[in-house]
Amino acid sequence: MKKLSARRRHPLAAVVVLLLALAATGGLYAAFAPAGKAQADDTAQSLSINEGKKLYSVGCASCHGTGGQGSSDGPALTGVGAAAVDFQVGSGRMPAQQPGPQIEKKKVIYSQAEIDKLAAYVASLGAGPTMPTAQQYSMDGANIAKGGELFRTNCAQCHNFSGEGGALTHGKYAPSLEGVSQKHIYEAMQTGPQNMPNFPDTTMPQQNKQDIIAYIKTVNGDNSASAGGLKLGGLGPVSEGLFGWVFGLGALIAVAIWVAAHTAKAKKS
């Protein structure tokens, strides 16, 4: 007992006890930490990136470069993020059939699993907008009226006030938003495809994006036409006003001529 007591009073006793405690803590953490799951996730992510690189080499590298650096036929993809890939490939715009002023929407040729792999590879080239979750583009609790205000302020100049689309310069156009999925609308606002400016969360918060999506889905929904009668294609107040002026005034002139002609005949008889 005297020897044990003497060892406890030794100047290095506290250091030894501390080292033993740290070693025990480290051993317990190594034994019970979920390292296997983390390693499995890293392995799955690496596998997805590698498979995405193979898909990229076949379908994208000829225009965007073997490492996403871009070329004369396609822009660089460094930093565009997974959201841009999901939108462009998921809407069929990419791979493009032929160059032109506007890359049009067409039939999707990749499965969603393949799109996810392509997105993982492109995202590995540089940080960019990630693919949104279902909660981010959900319309639950969205303010449709607020979404209408935001849409008319930021979007109607190109897509017109009801999202029917419109012409731009040099053969370009703003596509119709009818039938576009909530996810793709959100991604388009995040990434700014082609002629469209981008609206990151720092500029337009998630709630505002949800409000805009709810407005678009409301004015382009199945019951949208019955809300305000015939909308003449949703061409906007200028075009619809011109229609009303030409045909409405023309009808009044025709009626006036008919009345005058029959009045003259009545007087002669």
FIPA-949882 format. One record per residue (C-alpha): residue number from 1; residue in three letters; chain; x, y, z. Coordinates in steps of 0.2 Angstrom, whole numbers, plus 5000, padded with zeros to 4 digits. Layout:
+-----+-----+----+------+------+------+
|   i |  aa | ch |    X |    Y |    Z |
+-----+-----+----+------+------+------+
| NUM | ALA |  A |    X |    Y |    Z |
...
+-----+-----+----+------+------+------+
//
This chain:
+-----+-----+----+------+------+------+
|   i |  aa | ch |    X |    Y |    Z |
+-----+-----+----+------+------+------+
|   1 | MET |  A | 5000 | 5000 | 5000 |
|   2 | LYS |  A | 5014 | 5012 | 5004 |
|   3 | LYS |  A | 5022 | 5009 | 4987 |
|   4 | LEU |  A | 5005 | 5012 | 4978 |
|   5 | SER |  A | 5003 | 5028 | 4988 |
|   6 | ALA |  A | 5020 | 5034 | 4984 |
|   7 | ARG |  A | 5017 | 5031 | 4965 |
|   8 | ARG |  A | 5001 | 5041 | 4966 |
|   9 | ARG |  A | 5011 | 5056 | 4973 |
|  10 | HIS |  A | 5024 | 5054 | 4959 |
|  11 | PRO |  A | 5024 | 5070 | 4948 |
|  12 | LEU |  A | 5020 | 5060 | 4932 |
|  13 | ALA |  A | 5005 | 5051 | 4939 |
|  14 | ALA |  A | 4993 | 5063 | 4933 |
|  15 | VAL |  A | 5000 | 5063 | 4916 |
|  16 | VAL |  A | 5000 | 5044 | 4915 |
|  17 | VAL |  A | 4982 | 5044 | 4921 |
|  18 | LEU |  A | 4977 | 5057 | 4908 |
|  19 | LEU |  A | 4985 | 5047 | 4894 |
|  20 | LEU |  A | 4977 | 5031 | 4899 |
|  21 | ALA |  A | 4960 | 5040 | 4899 |
|  22 | LEU |  A | 4963 | 5047 | 4882 |
|  23 | ALA |  A | 4968 | 5030 | 4875 |
|  24 | ALA |  A | 4952 | 5022 | 4882 |
|  25 | THR |  A | 4941 | 5036 | 4875 |
|  26 | GLY |  A | 4949 | 5034 | 4858 |
|  27 | GLY |  A | 4947 | 5015 | 4858 |
|  28 | LEU |  A | 4929 | 5016 | 4863 |
|  29 | TYR |  A | 4925 | 5029 | 4850 |
|  30 | ALA |  A | 4934 | 5019 | 4836 |
|  31 | ALA |  A | 4924 | 5004 | 4842 |
|  32 | PHE |  A | 4907 | 5012 | 4842 |
|  33 | ALA |  A | 4908 | 5026 | 4829 |
|  34 | PRO |  A | 4898 | 5023 | 4813 |
|  35 | ALA |  A | 4914 | 5023 | 4802 |
|  36 | GLY |  A | 4907 | 5009 | 4791 |
|  37 | LYS |  A | 4892 | 5019 | 4786 |
|  38 | ALA |  A | 4903 | 5034 | 4782 |
|  39 | GLN |  A | 4915 | 5024 | 4772 |
|  40 | ALA |  A | 4900 | 5016 | 4763 |
|  41 | ASP |  A | 4893 | 5033 | 4758 |
|  42 | ASP |  A | 4910 | 5039 | 4752 |
|  43 | THR |  A | 4912 | 5023 | 4742 |
|  44 | ALA |  A | 4895 | 5025 | 4734 |
|  45 | GLN |  A | 4898 | 5043 | 4730 |
|  46 | SER |  A | 4915 | 5039 | 4722 |
|  47 | LEU |  A | 4906 | 5025 | 4712 |
|  48 | SER |  A | 4892 | 5037 | 4706 |
|  49 | ILE |  A | 4905 | 5050 | 4701 |
|  50 | ASN |  A | 4915 | 5037 | 4691 |
|  51 | GLU |  A | 4900 | 5031 | 4682 |
|  52 | GLY |  A | 4894 | 5048 | 4679 |
|  53 | LYS |  A | 4911 | 5052 | 4671 |
|  54 | LYS |  A | 4908 | 5037 | 4659 |
|  55 | LEU |  A | 4891 | 5044 | 4654 |
|  56 | TYR |  A | 4899 | 5061 | 4652 |
|  57 | SER |  A | 4913 | 5055 | 4641 |
|  58 | VAL |  A | 4900 | 5047 | 4629 |
|  59 | GLY |  A | 4887 | 5061 | 4628 |
|  60 | CYS |  A | 4894 | 5077 | 4634 |
|  61 | ALA |  A | 4913 | 5078 | 4631 |
|  62 | SER |  A | 4912 | 5082 | 4613 |
|  63 | CYS |  A | 4905 | 5099 | 4616 |
|  64 | HIS |  A | 4910 | 5103 | 4634 |
|  65 | GLY |  A | 4927 | 5096 | 4634 |
|  66 | THR |  A | 4934 | 5080 | 4642 |
|  67 | GLY |  A | 4936 | 5089 | 4659 |
|  68 | GLY |  A | 4921 | 5101 | 4658 |
|  69 | GLN |  A | 4932 | 5115 | 4653 |
|  70 | GLY |  A | 4921 | 5120 | 4638 |
|  71 | SER |  A | 4925 | 5122 | 4620 |
|  72 | SER |  A | 4918 | 5132 | 4605 |
|  73 | ASP |  A | 4903 | 5121 | 4604 |
|  74 | GLY |  A | 4898 | 5122 | 4623 |
|  75 | PRO |  A | 4901 | 5132 | 4638 |
|  76 | ALA |  A | 4912 | 5126 | 4653 |
|  77 | LEU |  A | 4903 | 5116 | 4666 |
|  78 | THR |  A | 4915 | 5120 | 4681 |
|  79 | GLY |  A | 4904 | 5127 | 4695 |
|  80 | VAL |  A | 4887 | 5125 | 4686 |
|  81 | GLY |  A | 4882 | 5112 | 4700 |
|  82 | ALA |  A | 4871 | 5097 | 4700 |
|  83 | ALA |  A | 4855 | 5107 | 4698 |
|  84 | ALA |  A | 4860 | 5114 | 4681 |
|  85 | VAL |  A | 4863 | 5096 | 4675 |
|  86 | ASP |  A | 4846 | 5089 | 4682 |
|  87 | PHE |  A | 4837 | 5103 | 4673 |
|  88 | GLN |  A | 4846 | 5103 | 4656 |
|  89 | VAL |  A | 4847 | 5084 | 4655 |
|  90 | GLY |  A | 4830 | 5081 | 4664 |
|  91 | SER |  A | 4821 | 5092 | 4652 |
|  92 | GLY |  A | 4829 | 5084 | 4636 |
|  93 | ARG |  A | 4838 | 5100 | 4631 |
|  94 | MET |  A | 4854 | 5091 | 4634 |
|  95 | PRO |  A | 4863 | 5083 | 4625 |
|  96 | ALA |  A | 4858 | 5095 | 4611 |
|  97 | GLN |  A | 4853 | 5089 | 4594 |
|  98 | GLN |  A | 4861 | 5103 | 4585 |
|  99 | PRO |  A | 4868 | 5121 | 4589 |
| 100 | GLY |  A | 4857 | 5136 | 4587 |
| 101 | PRO |  A | 4851 | 5152 | 4595 |
| 102 | GLN |  A | 4840 | 5142 | 4607 |
| 103 | ILE |  A | 4841 | 5124 | 4614 |
| 104 | GLU |  A | 4824 | 5117 | 4614 |
| 105 | LYS |  A | 4815 | 5105 | 4625 |
| 106 | LYS |  A | 4814 | 5087 | 4618 |
| 107 | LYS |  A | 4812 | 5069 | 4624 |
| 108 | VAL |  A | 4823 | 5064 | 4638 |
| 109 | ILE |  A | 4835 | 5051 | 4634 |
| 110 | TYR |  A | 4843 | 5047 | 4651 |
| 111 | SER |  A | 4835 | 5039 | 4666 |
| 112 | GLN |  A | 4834 | 5049 | 4682 |
| 113 | ALA |  A | 4847 | 5037 | 4689 |
| 114 | GLU |  A | 4859 | 5041 | 4675 |
| 115 | ILE |  A | 4855 | 5060 | 4677 |
| 116 | ASP |  A | 4860 | 5059 | 4695 |
| 117 | LYS |  A | 4876 | 5051 | 4691 |
| 118 | LEU |  A | 4880 | 5064 | 4678 |
| 119 | ALA |  A | 4875 | 5077 | 4690 |
| 120 | ALA |  A | 4887 | 5070 | 4703 |
| 121 | TYR |  A | 4902 | 5070 | 4691 |
| 122 | VAL |  A | 4899 | 5088 | 4685 |
| 123 | ALA |  A | 4896 | 5094 | 4704 |
| 124 | SER |  A | 4914 | 5086 | 4707 |
| 125 | LEU |  A | 4921 | 5098 | 4695 |
| 126 | GLY |  A | 4917 | 5113 | 4705 |
| 127 | ALA |  A | 4905 | 5119 | 4718 |
| 128 | GLY |  A | 4888 | 5125 | 4712 |
| 129 | PRO |  A | 4869 | 5124 | 4715 |
| 130 | THR |  A | 4863 | 5107 | 4722 |
| 131 | MET |  A | 4848 | 5098 | 4717 |
| 132 | PRO |  A | 4833 | 5104 | 4727 |
| 133 | THR |  A | 4823 | 5093 | 4739 |
| 134 | ALA |  A | 4805 | 5090 | 4737 |
| 135 | GLN |  A | 4802 | 5101 | 4752 |
| 136 | GLN |  A | 4811 | 5116 | 4744 |
| 137 | TYR |  A | 4800 | 5116 | 4729 |
| 138 | SER |  A | 4784 | 5111 | 4738 |
| 139 | MET |  A | 4769 | 5122 | 4736 |
| 140 | ASP |  A | 4762 | 5119 | 4754 |
| 141 | GLY |  A | 4759 | 5135 | 4763 |
| 142 | ALA |  A | 4764 | 5146 | 4747 |
| 143 | ASN |  A | 4756 | 5163 | 4745 |
| 144 | ILE |  A | 4749 | 5163 | 4727 |
| 145 | ALA |  A | 4746 | 5182 | 4727 |
| 146 | LYS |  A | 4763 | 5186 | 4733 |
| 147 | GLY |  A | 4770 | 5174 | 4719 |
| 148 | GLY |  A | 4760 | 5183 | 4706 |
| 149 | GLU |  A | 4768 | 5200 | 4712 |
| 150 | LEU |  A | 4785 | 5192 | 4711 |
| 151 | PHE |  A | 4782 | 5184 | 4694 |
| 152 | ARG |  A | 4775 | 5200 | 4686 |
| 153 | THR |  A | 4791 | 5209 | 4693 |
| 154 | ASN |  A | 4804 | 5197 | 4688 |
| 155 | CYS |  A | 4798 | 5185 | 4675 |
| 156 | ALA |  A | 4783 | 5192 | 4665 |
| 157 | GLN |  A | 4794 | 5203 | 4654 |
| 158 | CYS |  A | 4799 | 5187 | 4645 |
| 159 | HIS |  A | 4787 | 5173 | 4650 |
| 160 | ASN |  A | 4772 | 5186 | 4649 |
| 161 | PHE |  A | 4760 | 5188 | 4664 |
| 162 | SER |  A | 4753 | 5170 | 4664 |
| 163 | GLY |  A | 4769 | 5160 | 4659 |
| 164 | GLU |  A | 4763 | 5157 | 4641 |
| 165 | GLY |  A | 4781 | 5161 | 4634 |
| 166 | GLY |  A | 4786 | 5175 | 4622 |
| 167 | ALA |  A | 4798 | 5179 | 4608 |
| 168 | LEU |  A | 4815 | 5187 | 4612 |
| 169 | THR |  A | 4829 | 5194 | 4600 |
| 170 | HIS |  A | 4839 | 5184 | 4587 |
| 171 | GLY |  A | 4828 | 5169 | 4586 |
| 172 | LYS |  A | 4828 | 5166 | 4605 |
| 173 | TYR |  A | 4812 | 5164 | 4615 |
| 174 | ALA |  A | 4806 | 5162 | 4633 |
| 175 | PRO |  A | 4797 | 5145 | 4634 |
| 176 | SER |  A | 4780 | 5142 | 4640 |
| 177 | LEU |  A | 4779 | 5136 | 4658 |
| 178 | GLU |  A | 4764 | 5126 | 4656 |
| 179 | GLY |  A | 4767 | 5108 | 4661 |
| 180 | VAL |  A | 4784 | 5111 | 4668 |
| 181 | SER |  A | 4788 | 5102 | 4684 |
| 182 | GLN |  A | 4789 | 5111 | 4701 |
| 183 | LYS |  A | 4807 | 5104 | 4702 |
| 184 | HIS |  A | 4813 | 5111 | 4685 |
| 185 | ILE |  A | 4805 | 5128 | 4689 |
| 186 | TYR |  A | 4815 | 5129 | 4705 |
| 187 | GLU |  A | 4831 | 5123 | 4696 |
| 188 | ALA |  A | 4828 | 5136 | 4682 |
| 189 | MET |  A | 4827 | 5150 | 4695 |
| 190 | GLN |  A | 4843 | 5143 | 4704 |
| 191 | THR |  A | 4854 | 5141 | 4688 |
| 192 | GLY |  A | 4847 | 5153 | 4675 |
| 193 | PRO |  A | 4847 | 5142 | 4660 |
| 194 | GLN |  A | 4852 | 5150 | 4643 |
| 195 | ASN |  A | 4844 | 5168 | 4642 |
| 196 | MET |  A | 4837 | 5168 | 4659 |
| 197 | PRO |  A | 4845 | 5177 | 4674 |
| 198 | ASN |  A | 4848 | 5166 | 4690 |
| 199 | PHE |  A | 4840 | 5169 | 4706 |
| 200 | PRO |  A | 4850 | 5161 | 4720 |
| 201 | ASP |  A | 4843 | 5160 | 4738 |
| 202 | THR |  A | 4853 | 5176 | 4743 |
| 203 | THR |  A | 4843 | 5186 | 4730 |
| 204 | MET |  A | 4827 | 5176 | 4730 |
| 205 | PRO |  A | 4824 | 5166 | 4746 |
| 206 | GLN |  A | 4816 | 5149 | 4745 |
| 207 | GLN |  A | 4799 | 5154 | 4751 |
| 208 | ASN |  A | 4798 | 5167 | 4737 |
| 209 | LYS |  A | 4802 | 5153 | 4724 |
| 210 | GLN |  A | 4789 | 5142 | 4731 |
| 211 | ASP |  A | 4776 | 5157 | 4730 |
| 212 | ILE |  A | 4781 | 5159 | 4711 |
| 213 | ILE |  A | 4779 | 5141 | 4708 |
| 214 | ALA |  A | 4762 | 5141 | 4716 |
| 215 | TYR |  A | 4757 | 5155 | 4705 |
| 216 | ILE |  A | 4763 | 5147 | 4689 |
| 217 | LYS |  A | 4754 | 5131 | 4693 |
| 218 | THR |  A | 4738 | 5141 | 4697 |
| 219 | VAL |  A | 4737 | 5151 | 4681 |
| 220 | ASN |  A | 4742 | 5136 | 4670 |
| 221 | GLY |  A | 4732 | 5123 | 4680 |
| 222 | ASP |  A | 4717 | 5113 | 4673 |
| 223 | ASN |  A | 4704 | 5126 | 4680 |
| 224 | SER |  A | 4714 | 5142 | 4675 |
| 225 | ALA |  A | 4703 | 5146 | 4660 |
| 226 | SER |  A | 4687 | 5146 | 4670 |
| 227 | ALA |  A | 4694 | 5158 | 4682 |
| 228 | GLY |  A | 4693 | 5173 | 4671 |
| 229 | GLY |  A | 4684 | 5167 | 4655 |
| 230 | LEU |  A | 4693 | 5165 | 4638 |
| 231 | LYS |  A | 4711 | 5171 | 4640 |
| 232 | LEU |  A | 4715 | 5173 | 4621 |
| 233 | GLY |  A | 4731 | 5162 | 4623 |
| 234 | GLY |  A | 4737 | 5173 | 4638 |
| 235 | LEU |  A | 4746 | 5184 | 4626 |
| 236 | GLY |  A | 4745 | 5199 | 4638 |
| 237 | PRO |  A | 4736 | 5215 | 4640 |
| 238 | VAL |  A | 4744 | 5224 | 4624 |
| 239 | SER |  A | 4740 | 5210 | 4612 |
| 240 | GLU |  A | 4723 | 5206 | 4619 |
| 241 | GLY |  A | 4719 | 5225 | 4620 |
| 242 | LEU |  A | 4724 | 5226 | 4601 |
| 243 | PHE |  A | 4713 | 5211 | 4598 |
| 244 | GLY |  A | 4698 | 5219 | 4607 |
| 245 | TRP |  A | 4701 | 5236 | 4598 |
| 246 | VAL |  A | 4702 | 5228 | 4580 |
| 247 | PHE |  A | 4688 | 5216 | 4581 |
| 248 | GLY |  A | 4677 | 5225 | 4594 |
| 249 | LEU |  A | 4678 | 5242 | 4585 |
| 250 | GLY |  A | 4677 | 5233 | 4568 |
| 251 | ALA |  A | 4661 | 5224 | 4573 |
| 252 | LEU |  A | 4654 | 5241 | 4579 |
| 253 | ILE |  A | 4658 | 5249 | 4562 |
| 254 | ALA |  A | 4650 | 5234 | 4553 |
| 255 | VAL |  A | 4634 | 5236 | 4563 |
| 256 | ALA |  A | 4634 | 5255 | 4561 |
| 257 | ILE |  A | 4635 | 5253 | 4542 |
| 258 | TRP |  A | 4621 | 5239 | 4542 |
| 259 | VAL |  A | 4610 | 5251 | 4552 |
| 260 | ALA |  A | 4613 | 5266 | 4540 |
| 261 | ALA |  A | 4610 | 5255 | 4525 |
| 262 | HIS |  A | 4594 | 5249 | 4531 |
| 263 | THR |  A | 4588 | 5266 | 4537 |
| 264 | ALA |  A | 4592 | 5273 | 4520 |
| 265 | LYS |  A | 4581 | 5260 | 4511 |
| 266 | ALA |  A | 4567 | 5263 | 4524 |
| 267 | LYS |  A | 4567 | 5281 | 4519 |
| 268 | LYS |  A | 4566 | 5278 | 4500 |
| 269 | SER |  A | 4552 | 5266 | 4502 |
+-----+-----+----+------+------+------+
//
